[in-house]
C-alpha cells in the first residue's frame, strides 16, 4: 500500500470516528528518554510545592505552571522541558504519514493552544455513582475547531486506567453534553449554581441518550510510543483510574492557523522559541495566523455539516429536559440556601445536645 493511500484511509477513519491511534510510531528508546526528562520536572514540581506548603491546584515552581489535583498532575506549556520530547513532536509534524493526516484534518498550517504534560497520580478515581453515563471527568467538548495530538510516554491500557474516554462519531452530535445533558455530575446550571441532583437520577430523554453513549463509548488506549489525533468536538472525558496507574502522556491542543482562539493564548517568549525545532516553533509562535483557510479540510467540512444537520429527536428532548431542570434548580436555589442557613444552627445545637446527653449517660 502506498503512503498516500494509507494517509487517505487513516484520514477517512479519523473523519468518521473523530479520533485515530497511531501504534508503534515513535522510537521507544527516545520516548523513554523523554519520559525520564519529563518525570524529573514533575518530581521537582511536587517537591517545591511541598517545600512552599502550596495548597492551591494551580501553582508556579521552577518546573513552570502546573495543576495538581487528587487524580492528575499537569505541567502547562511544557516547551523545552524535554528537548527529546520536542523532537518527538517535530517528527509528528514532519513525517509524511502523520503530517499528511494532519494536513487533511486541519489544512497546511496549524497553531498550538496548549503543550501540556499529564500524569495520573495513581490515586483512586472511581466513576461517580449518580447519573446514567457518569465519568470522573464528565463528558464534554472543547472549543469548536480545536483538535488534539497526544503522545503516550507510558502505557495507558484500558479500561479503568484513567485513559481519555471517547464516543466514536459524536463530533457530529449537535451540542456539548456538559451544558445540554444530564448524564452525570458535576451538574451546574448556566449561572454556575449547583443543579438539583434529583434530575441526574430521574430523567427520561437523557437516560435513553446515556444508554446509547455507554454502548459505544471507548477510550484512547495505547502503549509507550503510540500517539493519537482526535477532534475535540468528540464527546470525551476521563475514564476511572481504579488500578493505581500513573501513565504519562503529552496533550497538545491545536487549531487550524486561520481559526481564532476562543481565548488569549500568549506564545512562548523568543528565548524559548529559539530552542524549539522548526515546525514546533512555527506552530507555537502562531506566525501563520491569518493565512488563507483550507475549506476542504476535515474540520471545515465538519463545521458545515453541523450547521446544516438538524438534531435528532433524542438530542432535542434531552436538551429540553436539561433546560427544565436548570429552570427548576435556579428557581429553588434561593429558598434552599435560606433553608440551609436557618436550619444549620438548629442542627448544630441538636448535635451538641445529643453529645451532652451521651456524655452524661
C-alpha positions in Angstrom: 0.0 0.0 0.0 1.3 3.4 -0.9 1.8 6.0 1.8 -0.7 8.3 0.1 -3.3 5.6 0.2 -2.5 4.9 3.9 -2.9 8.6 4.7 -6.2 8.8 2.9 -7.5 5.7 4.7 -6.4 7.0 8.1 -7.9 10.4 7.4 -11.2 8.8 6.4 -11.3 6.9 9.7 -10.4 10.0 11.7 -13.2 11.9 9.9 -15.7 9.2 10.6 -14.9 8.2 14.2 -13.4 11.5 15.4 -10.1 10.0 16.5 -7.3 7.7 15.4 -4.5 5.9 17.3 -1.1 5.5 15.6 0.6 2.4 17.0 4.3 1.9 17.3 5.1 5.2 15.6 7.7 6.7 17.8 11.1 5.2 18.8 10.6 3.7 22.2 14.2 4.5 23.4 13.7 8.2 22.6 10.2 8.1 24.2 11.7 6.6 27.3 14.4 9.3 27.4 11.7 12.0 27.1 9.7 10.3 29.8 12.6 10.4 32.2 13.2 14.1 31.5 9.5 15.0 32.0 9.3 12.8 35.1 12.2 14.8 36.7 10.2 18.0 36.2 7.1 16.5 37.6 9.0 15.4 40.7 10.6 18.9 41.0 7.2 20.4 41.0 5.9 18.1 43.7 9.0 18.7 45.9 8.8 22.5 45.6 5.1 22.5 46.2 5.8 20.6 49.5 8.6 23.0 50.4 6.4 26.1 49.9 3.4 24.4 51.5 1.3 25.2 48.4 -2.3 24.2 48.7 -3.8 25.7 45.5 -4.2 23.4 42.5 -2.6 26.0 40.1 0.9 26.8 41.2 4.2 28.1 39.8 7.6 26.4 40.6 10.9 26.1 38.7 9.1 23.5 36.6 6.7 26.2 35.4 3.0 26.5 35.9 1.3 23.3 36.9 -2.1 22.0 38.1 -2.1 19.3 40.8 -5.4 17.6 41.8 -6.1 14.3 43.5 -6.2 12.3 40.2 -4.0 14.3 37.9 -0.7 16.3 37.7 -0.3 18.6 34.7 2.6 20.7 33.6 1.4 23.6 31.5 3.2 25.0 28.4 6.0 22.5 28.8 8.0 23.7 25.8 11.8 22.9 26.1 11.3 21.0 29.3 12.4 17.9 27.4 14.4 18.5 24.2 13.8 14.9 23.3 10.1 15.4 23.6 10.2 18.5 21.4 12.0 16.4 18.8 9.3 13.7 19.0 6.6 16.3 18.4 8.7 17.6 15.5 8.6 14.1 14.0 4.8 14.0 14.2 4.6 17.4 12.4 7.2 16.4 9.7 6.8 12.7 9.0 4.9 12.3 5.6 2.5 9.8 7.3 1.3 11.8 10.3 1.9 15.2 8.6 -0.2 14.0 5.7 -3.1 13.1 8.0 -2.8 16.5 9.8 -3.0 18.3 6.5 -6.2 16.6 5.7 -7.5 17.3 9.2 -6.7 20.9 9.5 -5.0 22.3 6.4 -1.5 23.3 5.6 -0.9 25.5 8.7 -1.7 24.9 12.4 -1.1 26.7 15.7 -0.7 25.4 19.2 -3.0 26.5 22.0 -1.6 24.2 24.7 1.5 21.9 25.1 0.9 20.1 28.3 2.2 17.0 30.1 -0.3 15.0 32.2 0.5 12.3 34.7 -2.2 10.3 36.5 -1.2 10.4 40.2 -2.4 6.8 40.8 -5.0 7.9 43.4 -8.3 6.1 43.2 -10.5 7.9 40.8 -13.8 6.0 40.7 -16.8 6.5 38.5 -19.5 8.7 40.2 -22.4 6.7 41.5 -25.1 9.1 40.1 -26.1 9.6 36.5 -26.8 7.3 33.6 -23.3 7.8 31.9 -21.0 9.4 34.5 -17.3 9.8 34.3 -14.7 11.1 36.8 -14.1 14.0 34.3 -17.6 14.5 32.8 -18.5 14.2 29.1 -17.7 17.5 27.4 -16.4 19.2 24.2 -13.6 21.7 23.9 -13.7 24.7 21.7 -15.1 24.5 18.1 -12.3 23.9 15.6 -9.8 22.5 18.1 -8.1 19.2 17.7 -5.7 17.2 19.9 -2.4 15.5 19.4 -1.5 13.2 22.3 1.8 11.2 22.8 2.0 8.2 25.1 5.2 8.4 27.2 4.0 5.4 29.2 1.5 2.7 28.6 -2.2 3.6 29.1 -4.1 0.4 28.8 -7.9 0.2 29.2 -10.3 0.2 30.6 -10.4 1.8 34.1 -6.9 3.1 33.9 -7.5 6.8 33.5 -7.5 7.0 29.7 -9.3 9.7 27.8 -12.9 8.4 27.2 -14.4 8.9 23.8 -17.7 8.4 22.0 -17.0 7.5 18.4 -18.8 9.7 15.9 -20.0 12.1 18.5 -18.3 15.1 16.7 -21.5 15.1 14.6 -23.7 15.5 17.6 -25.5 18.9 17.8 -24.1 20.3 21.1 -21.8 19.9 24.1 -23.1 17.5 26.7 -21.7 19.4 29.6 -24.3 22.2 29.3 -27.1 20.4 27.4 -27.5 17.0 29.0 -27.9 15.3 32.4 -25.5 12.4 32.1 -23.6 12.7 35.4 -22.1 15.1 37.9 -21.0 17.8 38.3 -24.3 19.4 37.4 -24.0 23.2 37.2 -26.7 25.5 35.8 -25.9 28.1 33.2 -25.4 30.6 36.1 -22.8 28.4 37.7 -25.0 27.2 40.5 -25.2 23.6 41.6 -28.2 22.0 40.0 -30.5 19.7 41.9 -29.0 16.2 41.9 -32.6 14.8 41.7 -32.5 15.5 38.0 -29.4 13.4 37.5 -31.4 10.4 38.9 -34.8 11.0 37.4 -34.9 11.9 33.7 -36.2 10.1 30.6 -34.6 11.5 27.5 -31.2 11.8 29.0 -31.4 8.2 30.3 -32.2 7.0 26.8 -29.4 9.1 25.3 -26.9 8.0 28.0 -27.6 4.3 27.3 -26.6 4.8 23.7 -23.4 6.5 24.8 -22.5 3.7 27.2 -22.9 1.1 24.5 -20.4 2.8 22.1 -18.0 4.6 24.4 -14.4 3.6 24.3 -11.0 5.1 25.3 -7.8 6.3 23.8 -5.6 3.3 24.9 -2.0 2.9 23.8 1.5 1.8 24.6 4.7 3.8 25.1 5.5 5.2 21.6 1.9 5.4 20.4 0.1 8.6 19.7 -3.4 9.7 18.7 -5.2 12.6 17.0 -8.7 13.5 18.0 -11.3 16.1 17.0 -12.2 18.0 20.2 -15.9 18.1 19.1 -15.9 14.4 20.0 -17.7 13.9 23.4 -14.8 13.0 25.7 -13.9 12.9 29.3 -11.7 10.6 31.5 -12.2 7.0 32.5 -11.9 5.9 36.1 -8.4 5.1 37.4 -9.0 2.0 39.6 -5.7 0.2 39.4 -3.2 2.8 40.5 -1.9 3.7 37.0 0.4 6.6 36.7 0.7 6.9 32.9 2.3 10.0 31.5 1.2 11.5 28.2 1.7 14.7 26.3 -1.5 16.6 25.3 -1.3 19.3 22.6 -4.3 21.4 21.8 -4.2 22.9 18.3 -6.2 24.8 15.7 -6.1 25.5 12.0 -4.0 28.6 11.8 -6.8 30.7 10.3 -9.2 29.9 13.1 -9.3 32.4 16.1 -8.6 31.1 19.5 -11.5 31.2 22.0 -9.3 33.0 24.5 -6.0 34.8 24.6 -3.0 32.5 24.0 0.4 34.1 24.7 3.1 32.4 22.6 6.4 31.3 24.3 9.0 34.1 24.6 11.7 34.4 21.9 14.3 32.6 24.0 12.1 29.6 24.4 11.1 29.6 20.7 14.7 29.7 19.7 15.3 26.3 21.4 12.4 24.6 19.6 12.7 22.6 16.4 11.4 24.4 13.3 7.9 23.1 12.9 7.2 23.1 16.7 8.5 26.7 16.8 6.2 27.7 13.9 3.1 26.2 15.5 3.9 27.6 19.0 4.7 31.1 17.7 1.3 31.4 15.8 3.2 33.0 12.9 0.8 31.5 10.4 -2.3 33.1 12.0 -4.5 34.8 9.4 -3.4 32.6 6.5 -5.9 31.5 3.8 -8.3 28.8 5.1 -8.4 25.3 3.7 -12.2 24.9 3.2 -11.8 21.2 2.2 -10.2 20.1 5.5 -12.0 17.6 7.7 -12.6 20.3 10.4 -14.1 22.8 7.9 -16.4 20.1 6.5 -17.4 19.1 10.0 -18.4 22.7 10.7 -20.6 22.9 7.6 -22.2 19.5 8.4 -23.0 20.5 11.9 -24.6 23.8 10.8 -26.8 22.1 8.1 -27.9 18.9 10.0 -30.9 19.3 12.3 -30.6 17.4 15.6 -32.2 14.1 16.0 -35.3 14.0 18.3 -33.5 12.4 21.2 -31.0 15.3 21.4 -33.8 17.9 21.3 -35.7 16.1 24.1 -32.5 15.7 26.2 -31.8 19.5 25.9 -35.3 20.5 26.7 -35.2 18.2 29.8 -31.9 19.9 30.8 -33.4 23.3 30.4 -36.4 22.4 32.6 -34.0 21.0 35.2 -32.0 24.2 35.1 -35.1 26.4 35.5 -36.3 24.5 38.5 -32.9 24.3 40.1 -32.4 28.1 39.7 -35.9 28.8 41.0 -35.3 26.7 44.1 -31.7 27.7 44.7 -32.5 30.8 46.8 -35.1 29.2 49.1 -32.9 26.1 49.6 -29.9 28.2 50.6 -32.1 30.1 53.0 -33.5 26.9 54.5 -30.0 25.6 54.9 -28.9 28.8 56.6 -31.8 28.7 59.0 -31.5 25.0 59.8 -27.8 24.8 60.2 -27.7 26.4 63.7 -30.6 24.2 64.8 -28.8 21.1 63.6 -25.6 22.1 65.4 -27.5 22.7 68.6 -29.2 19.4 68.3 -25.8 17.6 67.8 -24.3 19.4 70.8 -27.3 18.5 73.0 -27.1 14.9 71.9 -23.4 14.8 72.7 -24.0 16.2 76.2 -26.7 13.6 76.8 -24.4 10.8 75.7 -21.5 12.1 77.8 -23.9 12.3 80.8 -25.0 8.8 80.3 
